[in-house]
Amino acid sequence: MDRKIFDVVALGEAMVEFNQTLPGQAQFLQGFGGDTSNAVIAAARAGARSAYLTRVGGDTFGHSLLQLWAQEGVNSAGVTTASASQTGIYFVTHGASGHEFHYRRDGSAASRMTPEWLAGAPAEVIRRSLFLHLSGISLAISPGACDTAFEAMALAREAGTQVSFDSNLRLKLWPLARAQACTVQAVSMCDIFLPSLEDMVTLTGLSDP
């Protein structure tokens, strides 16, 4: 078994956020998003040895994400830059109905992950981590990303790396039937399953525990 030098590594898509400062205004505050990226940043702040696996675009946004992880103490040896692809971004606007999210992630660098991409540094980081963390969004952003996530889980199990999976259901990204099938497969491959009650009601159709 490989010596574990990371406590947790996560795989998914990190994005750059533009949050409207005031309703109706054309000014936006830049920030960062992505559930799995947020998870390893939080872990690093708590003192965990953290790493992240993804692809970013060869643009200013991708560079800013690399800077973010460096500043937060998150290892990015498993992050690759795809010069011909873009980094996913999203906008948050505010109105009478509340917050609205507008995503620009189709064809993003992260959505173009494939199982073959894991070979090399990403696979090595997985083997040398105590935990691999993924979410439903890691699977939902594209078929290739879904295949990559399952391959990462298989690599983790072979290496004695425990797997945690957060359902984080987003039906705007994929149909319910596919989300159900992929979640069942992910649960069968993980050691720790982290669903919300709302997700379980939607995925199972049951409302009584």
C-alpha positions in Angstrom: 0.0 0.0 0.0 1.3 3.5 -0.9 2.3 5.8 1.9 -0.5 8.2 2.5 0.7 11.8 2.4 -2.7 13.4 2.0 -5.7 13.2 4.3 -8.2 14.0 1.6 -8.3 14.6 -2.1 -11.4 15.7 -4.1 -12.3 15.4 -7.7 -14.8 17.7 -9.5 -15.2 21.0 -11.1 -14.1 24.3 -9.6 -15.6 27.5 -11.0 -15.2 31.2 -10.9 -18.2 33.1 -9.4 -19.5 36.5 -10.3 -21.9 37.7 -7.6 -24.1 40.7 -8.3 -23.4 43.3 -5.6 -26.8 44.9 -5.6 -30.1 43.9 -7.4 -30.4 45.6 -10.7 -26.8 46.7 -10.7 -24.2 45.7 -13.3 -21.4 45.3 -10.8 -20.3 41.8 -9.8 -17.9 40.6 -7.1 -15.5 37.8 -8.2 -15.2 34.8 -6.0 -14.9 31.0 -6.4 -17.3 28.0 -6.3 -17.4 24.3 -6.7 -18.6 22.0 -4.0 -15.6 19.6 -4.0 -13.1 22.4 -4.2 -14.8 24.2 -1.3 -14.6 20.9 0.7 -10.9 20.5 0.4 -10.3 24.2 1.1 -12.3 23.8 4.3 -10.4 20.7 5.2 -7.1 22.5 4.6 -8.2 25.4 6.8 -8.9 22.9 9.5 -5.4 21.5 9.2 -5.9 18.5 6.9 -3.4 17.7 4.2 -5.6 18.4 1.2 -5.4 18.0 -2.6 -7.6 18.6 -5.6 -8.0 16.9 -9.0 -9.5 18.7 -11.9 -8.8 20.4 -15.3 -8.9 24.1 -15.7 -8.8 26.2 -18.8 -5.8 28.0 -20.1 -7.3 31.4 -19.2 -7.2 34.0 -16.5 -9.9 32.1 -14.6 -8.0 28.9 -14.5 -4.9 30.7 -13.3 -6.8 32.4 -10.5 -8.0 29.0 -9.3 -4.5 27.7 -9.2 -3.6 30.8 -7.2 -6.5 30.2 -4.8 -5.4 26.6 -4.1 -1.8 27.7 -3.5 -3.0 30.4 -1.1 -5.3 27.9 0.8 -2.6 25.2 1.1 -4.4 22.8 -1.2 -2.0 20.6 -3.3 -2.7 21.0 -7.0 -0.3 18.4 -8.4 -3.3 16.6 -9.9 -4.7 19.7 -11.6 -3.9 20.1 -15.3 -4.4 23.1 -17.6 -6.1 22.6 -20.9 -5.0 25.4 -23.1 -7.7 24.9 -25.7 -10.6 24.8 -23.1 -12.3 27.3 -20.9 -12.8 27.4 -17.2 -16.4 27.2 -16.0 -17.9 30.4 -14.6 -21.3 31.3 -13.2 -23.2 34.5 -12.2 -25.4 35.0 -9.2 -28.1 37.7 -9.6 -30.5 38.9 -6.9 -34.1 40.0 -7.4 -37.6 39.8 -5.9 -37.7 36.0 -6.2 -34.3 35.6 -4.5 -31.0 34.4 -5.8 -30.7 33.1 -9.4 -27.7 31.2 -10.7 -26.6 31.4 -14.4 -23.9 28.8 -15.4 -21.4 28.9 -18.3 -19.9 25.5 -18.0 -20.7 23.6 -21.3 -17.5 22.4 -22.8 -15.5 23.5 -19.8 -12.1 22.0 -19.2 -13.4 20.0 -16.2 -16.3 18.6 -18.2 -13.9 17.2 -20.7 -12.2 14.9 -18.2 -11.9 11.2 -19.3 -10.7 8.1 -17.4 -7.4 8.3 -19.4 -6.7 11.7 -17.9 -6.3 10.1 -14.5 -3.1 8.3 -15.5 -0.1 9.9 -14.0 -0.3 12.6 -11.3 -4.1 12.4 -10.5 -3.9 8.6 -10.0 -0.8 8.9 -7.8 -2.5 11.6 -5.6 -5.5 9.2 -5.2 -3.3 6.3 -4.2 -1.5 8.5 -1.6 -4.6 9.9 0.0 -6.6 8.6 3.0 -9.9 9.7 1.5 -11.2 10.5 -2.0 -14.2 12.8 -2.0 -16.7 13.3 -4.8 -20.2 14.6 -5.3 -23.1 14.1 -7.6 -22.0 17.2 -9.5 -18.6 15.5 -10.2 -20.7 12.8 -12.0 -23.3 15.1 -13.6 -21.3 17.6 -15.5 -20.7 15.3 -18.5 -20.6 11.6 -19.4 -16.8 11.7 -19.5 -16.6 13.3 -16.1 -18.9 10.6 -14.8 -16.8 7.8 -16.2 -13.7 9.5 -14.7 -15.3 9.7 -11.3 -16.1 6.0 -11.3 -12.6 5.2 -12.4 -11.2 7.3 -9.6 -13.3 5.5 -7.1 -12.1 2.2 -8.5 -8.5 3.3 -8.2 -9.1 4.5 -4.6 -10.6 1.1 -3.6 -7.6 -0.7 -5.1 -5.2 1.6 -3.2 -7.0 1.3 0.2 -8.2 4.9 -0.1 -11.6 5.4 1.5 -14.3 7.1 -0.7 -16.8 9.6 0.4 -19.7 10.7 -1.8 -22.0 13.6 -1.4 -25.2 13.2 -3.4 -25.6 17.0 -4.1 -28.4 16.4 -6.6 -28.8 19.0 -9.3 -31.5 18.0 -11.7 -30.7 20.9 -14.0 -27.5 19.0 -14.9 -29.0 15.5 -15.7 -32.3 13.6 -15.8 -33.6 12.0 -12.6 -33.4 8.5 -14.0 -29.7 8.8 -14.8 -29.0 10.5 -11.5 -30.7 7.6 -9.7 -28.7 5.0 -11.5 -25.4 6.8 -11.1 -26.0 7.5 -7.4 -26.8 3.8 -6.8 -23.5 2.9 -8.4 -21.6 5.5 -6.5 -23.1 4.4 -3.2 -22.0 0.8 -4.0 -18.4 2.0 -4.4 -18.1 4.4 -1.5 -17.4 4.0 2.2 -19.2 7.1 3.4 -22.4 8.4 1.8 -23.4 12.0 2.5 -27.0 12.6 1.2 -29.4 15.4 2.2 -32.9 14.5 3.2 -34.2 16.4 0.2 -32.0 14.5 -2.1 -33.1 11.1 -0.7 -36.7 12.0 -1.0 -36.2 12.9 -4.7 -33.9 9.9 -5.5 -36.0 7.3 -3.8 -39.5 8.7 -3.9 -39.9 8.0 -0.2 -40.8 10.6 2.4 -41.0 8.4 5.5 -37.6 7.2 6.9 
